[in-house]
Amino acid sequence: MNILFLHGLESKLSDPKRAILETYGKLIAPDLDYKSNPNVIQNLYEEFKNQNINAIIGSSMGGFVGFHLANSLGVCALLYNPALPYRNSVEQIIPTNLQLKESPLMRIILGGQDEIIKANDNLAFLAQNCNPKTDYTIVIKNDLAHQIPVEVFEEQTVAFFERLCY
């Protein structure tokens, strides 16, 4: 299994979270500069369209990119507090030229205490932009803020991979 991890804005994948993901397969975790590259989605699509990516996992800005990339590549996604409705004035172009294959499965984790990306804003975005062919699981953790503790990451990653069709 090939797993593509997309970190958040000015963030990196921590060693404990990397170890969790590596138990499920080969991990690809590119270093992305969202601020200076508004074409991250297009670039990642071009890089991975002919590779066998089985799952995309993204957090915050990486969740925004992961949402659109998973729908373009037609792969399953696990998204933590994705910046779907807004991106804090960091421009990321959503390509209109990509074929929409639609992700078969998305698990989206939202923090009820997230002051950076509000759960209600994500829910409103998803209500307007959900794909009819995607099986969504939306988990709202009332005590969760924007940062994802390792325990929550592990719990939700296990739940995602239990449902994932290999």
N, C-alpha and C positions, 0 to 999 in steps of 0.2 A: 504494500500500500504506500502511495506517495501522498504526503500531507504538505500543503503549502500554508505556512503561517505568515500572516501580515500584521506586523506590529502597529501600534498607535503612533500618533504624532509625537515626535521627539522621545520615542520609547524604544525599547529593545526587549527581546524575549529573555526572560530570566532563566538561569540554569535549572532551578527546580521545575519550572513549567516545560522547559526543553526536555528534561528527563521524562516527564509524564508523556509528552507527545511521542517521543522516540520509542516508547513501548508499543506503539501501534503501527509503526512503519518508518519508512525513510522520510526524514524531515527536511524540508526546504524552507529556509527562513531568510529571504533577501533583506538587505539593509536598504530601506526606502527613504528618500528625501521628498516628502510630500510638498514642502514649501517651495522648493526650486523646480519641481517637475509637475506641472499640472496634467500630464498625460500618463500618470502611473497606471491607470486601468488599461489603456491601450497598449502600453509597453509590456505589462504583465501578460495580457492576452496574446500578444505576438510571441512572447517568450515561451509560453506554456500551452498554446493551442494544439500543438502536435505531440505533447508529452502526456503521459498517463497520470494526470493528477486525479486522485480519488476523493480528496476532501480539502476544503479551504477553511481555515480557522483565522478569524480576524478580531481585533479589539479596537474599539473607538474609530479612528480614521481608517485603520486596517479593516474594521468591520464594514465601513461604508464601501471601501474598495472591494472587499470580499463579497458583499451582497451583489454588486454589479458584475464582478468577474465570475462568480458562481453561476449567475444567470446566463452569462455569455458562453461559458464553457459547458454548462449543463452538469455541474457537479454539486455534491452536498456541501453544506456550509454550517459552521458553528460560529456565531457572532456574539461577542461580548460588548454590551453598550455601544452598538454601532452608531456612528455619527450620520445617520441617514437623513434627518431633516435639515441639518446644517453642519457646516464644517469650520466654524470659527474663523471665517474670512480667509481660509486657505483654499485656493482655487484647485479643484479637481474636475476635469472635463469628463463627463459621461459620454463615451463614444456612441454615436447614433448609427454608425456604419457596421456594427457587429451583429451577427445573426443571434437572435435571442433563442437559446435552447432551453432555458428555464431550469433552475435547480430542482431536483426531485425532492429534496429534503433540506429544510433549514431549521436549526435550533437557535433561538435568539434569547439571550440572557439580558435582562434589563434590571438596573439597580433603582429601587424605589427612593434611595437617598442620593442619587447621582445629581449633582448640581451643575455639571458640565454638559451632560446630554440627558435631558429629562425623559423619563420613561413615557410620559404621556405624549410628548412630541414624537417619539419613535412609534408609538401605537397609532397616532393619527396618520403618520406617513405610511405605515404598513397597511392601514385600512384603505388608503387611496391607491397603493402601489403593489398590492399582493398579486402574485401570479396564480391563476386558477389550477395549474398543474403541480404546484409546489405543496408538499406536506409540511406545514409550519407547526412548530412547537415554540410557544412563547412562554418564557419563565420570568416572572417578576419576583425578585427577591427584595422584600421591603426594607431589609436592613443593609442592603448592599449600596455602596457609593460607586464612584467611577473606577477606582482601582479594584482589581480582581484578586482577592487573596488566593494563595495557592490551594487552600482547601476547597474553595468554591470552584476554582479552575479544574481541579482534579475530579470533583463530583460531577460537574457538568460535562467534562470531556468523556468520562466513563459512560454517562447516560447517552451522549451523542453517538459514540462508537458502538454501543449496544444496539442502537436502531439503524446504524448505517449498513446499507447493503453492500457487501463486497462484490 
